[in-house]
Amino acid sequence: MLKANSAKIRHFQVEPSLPEALKPLIDIANNLWWTWNYDAVELFVRLDQNLWTQTKHNPVKLLGMVSQDKLESAARDEGFLGQLQQVHQQLKTHVSRAPWMPDGQKDPNEYSICYFCSEFGMTESLQIYSGGLGLLAGDHLKSASELGIPLLAVGLLYRYGYFQQYLSSDGWQQETDPKLDFSQLPVHQVKDASGEQVKVSVRLPGRDVKIALWKVKVGKVDLYLLDTNLPENNTEDRTITGQLYGGDMEMRIKQEIVLGIGGVRALEAIGIRPDVCHMNEGHSAFLGLERIRRLIEDNDLAFDEARQAAAASHCFTTHTPVPAGIDRFPPEMIKRYFKDYHESLRLDMEGLLALGRENVGDKGEFFSMAVLAIRTADWCNGVSKLHGEVSRGMWQNVWPDVPTGEVPIGHVTNGVHARSWLDPQLVRLFDRYLGTPWREDQADKDVWRGIAEIPDEDLWRVHEDARQKLVVWAKRKLRTQMERQGKSPEMIRNHCEALSDDALTVGFARRFATYKRGTLLLRDMKRLERLLESEQRPIQFLIAGKAHPADGGGKALIRELVQFSNESKLGHRIVFLEDYDIGVARYLVQGCDIWLNTPRRGMEASGTSGMKAAMNGVLNCSILDGWWDEAYEPDLGWAIGRREEYANPEQGDDIESRALYDLLENQIIPLFYQRDDQGMPREWVARMKQCIGRLAPAFNTNRMVQDYTRKYYLPAARRAATMAADGLKNSVDMAHVKHRLHEHWDGIKILNINAQLDKPLELRQTLDVTAEINLAKLEPSEVRVQIFAGTIDNDGDMVGGSTIDMRHEKDLGGGKHKFVGVIEPTTSGRYGFAVRVIPGAELLDGFWEPGLICWDAPERPVAPVVEEKVEEKKVVASSAS
Ligand SMILES: *Cc1c(COP(=O)(O)O)cnc(C)c1O
């Protein structure tokens, strides 16, 4: 190797020399639109099938390698040219489509969205993703493109991407980091008018770091990628965009500064100021600070005056149900990295640190990127119904005293991009029986009714083909991997031959984190072996997944599985396939019969691989967690357990592994092998149809992006516009309103509540409530007084609860006011209510401001306890004297 620092190496680019007629292939290869258009994929396969495999499905690289002979013969092939024209036309039509808008609304170009994420998974040939988060981001872009939503995106261009996995012969995970060669990928430098690559910089302690800008096209959507590997930067800074989730905390904060602050600057450098920014997970949350800083600079504002406008335009999606899943930095690290920056925010360091704390006053608390995101975004959501609930509980401390149900975190359930994950044969079947509208209107349940019309035989044939393709591929992969591990030819033959085309095939592919319990299946070896030994009703398991390089626990799980496979006489029925990535996932979710998922309940925010499986008619068998908690119905698949959560995890593992064996033995295997005279598993196919017909319309990213647009993007764009109007007048006003409220809030005293509670109410009677409240320096118009009423459980806590506004009736003088309200119970039972005061400002309507809520406080049973102790002391003292 000749190092760039030992000689000046002059660069130049060699483009493939394509015959004129084939030139459109370059456009197609350079737009990831091809990843969900099988007709486009077919073009590259037709050009050179071996190269297609060898390049790991990388059309840009393929075009650079394919022989001149093959190109020239393709250029003479009428059939090929016809298909090429057609595909090229489809691409052109796609990128010029009109945007989707909810309920026939108009003029969507009045807003633009920028979507930030630390990883994007769109194709196995562009390894800038590690798992679920990246896949979701990639699918989000693809659906935004299909819907024509005015969205662009920002991420990091990792020189080494995420590691590739291979196993040693005893099953211990090894990692390699192949270098991405950008010249052979569909990434292109973004250039300015003078032809130079656009660069921006961010400040790190003692130096500026330069960031170069690249672009990837995903249909209509532009994804901008940031890169610090530049000669202008020192060696260390060149590695900031080296590896996804590599390095230590110091590396992480640098990456996040580049993504958040650098990302905003990069967009500005090319003239883009998005109306709405969507932070997909907290990694990009520094963008909130940068956007506030720009508003301050342009409009000469105070931090709080600018913050209202910025927050109105920010959406934050959280993806973890556990505090450990969140990036948190020690305060001293923030101090070091933001030493100069905080002044440009017109905040002191303490003010900046408080933005990342749950408890604002706790100076030792680490700086949480999720809390920063929450405090600088008006719109927050979790990624499934259950995860929304979990998140409201998890972040309740940010809004002290706000009831859990009202914590302002909603949910948009994840989805998957249908055409990226569907078996191409199934796509054709859907085209035939659903008509092409299914491609555009996936969220429309009616479109999917047609699934019932597909003849059982057709659906089953397509599925059996997919399983066969999977098995052929798995055999090839297994052979390569066993040869590399140095296994004996006999063992290789046994294991590869044992894989069967028509055995019940169970897939399990996911990150090997301990909570996902990849080895639950191995818990009772006797029972497992009994399952695996049947020759009449064979079952086989295909398993894949990476453990994070630093996660020894996860790696140990992989080794356990591989050792079982190596050592048990039935080990050939459990196969571990190395290097889980999008390509591996595609085979598995299309060709398996059962998709297994066994997280500890409450630990999986959503999960998406099960959705990919469901669309393909692969039946889920899973713990009721994440999306499955919301999707499961008995005729669609199987549930392990019934939503129990176990204090003792060992006990939970025992019970749930038994439940899993029971399901396999008593339900899944018998149903799969229940065949009629024609050899058809009618019941199974009926479930496949239910599963596709009911789950596909709900759990796809077109529906998801539509939800985001309706619930967040459009309202955020409108609110941001309101805030920004007249030189940010509303934003400034609101800051002042909040400031005044905070200043006088502690003066509020709820003095007297009156309601007739001594005799039961009959249903349909109403309860009048009056409240006497001292608002001190605040006016009645500045607050809202509310009754919060709901049913009471056995502990005296209120379950759920709804609000009733009270009317101002009388000024009692001296800051005191009387308010009245009426409760109208709709069912019988034990009810309760409490009175509270919240801000009344119109612009705050529906948005909580932490700290601005005052409840009629309970009488606390503190005093008697103190008295008893005093008594005791006295006794002791007197006897001693
Ligand atoms: C879909 C997918 C994931 C995420 O799946 P989960 O069910 O959320 O664990 C991870 N990795 C790859 C390669 C995927 O395709």
The ligand as a MOL file (V3000), in Angstrom:
LIG
                    3D

  0  0  0     0  0            999 V3000
M  V30 BEGIN CTAB
M  V30 COUNTS 15 15 0 0 0
M  V30 BEGIN ATOM
M  V30 1 C -35.9520 -5.4520 10.2970 0
M  V30 2 C -34.5540 -5.6020 10.6690 0
M  V30 3 C -34.1550 -5.3620 11.9930 0
M  V30 4 C -35.1210 -4.9800 13.0730 0
M  V30 5 O -35.9210 -6.0720 13.4390 0
M  V30 6 P -36.5430 -6.2000 14.9110 0
M  V30 7 O -37.6680 -7.1160 14.7620 0
M  V30 8 O -36.9860 -4.8160 15.2660 0
M  V30 9 O -35.4830 -6.7170 15.7980 0
M  V30 10 C -32.8170 -5.5010 12.3030 0
M  V30 11 N -31.9110 -5.8420 11.3780 0
M  V30 12 C -32.2600 -6.0850 10.1020 0
M  V30 13 C -31.1950 -6.4590 9.1340 0
M  V30 14 C -33.5880 -5.9720 9.7100 0
M  V30 15 O -33.9130 -6.2050 8.4400 0
M  V30 END ATOM
M  V30 BEGIN BOND
M  V30 1 1 1 2
M  V30 2 1 2 3
M  V30 3 2 2 14
M  V30 4 1 3 4
M  V30 5 2 3 10
M  V30 6 1 4 5
M  V30 7 1 5 6
M  V30 8 2 6 7
M  V30 9 1 6 8
M  V30 10 1 6 9
M  V30 11 1 10 11
M  V30 12 2 11 12
M  V30 13 1 12 13
M  V30 14 1 12 14
M  V30 15 1 14 15
M  V30 END BOND
M  V30 END CTAB
M  END
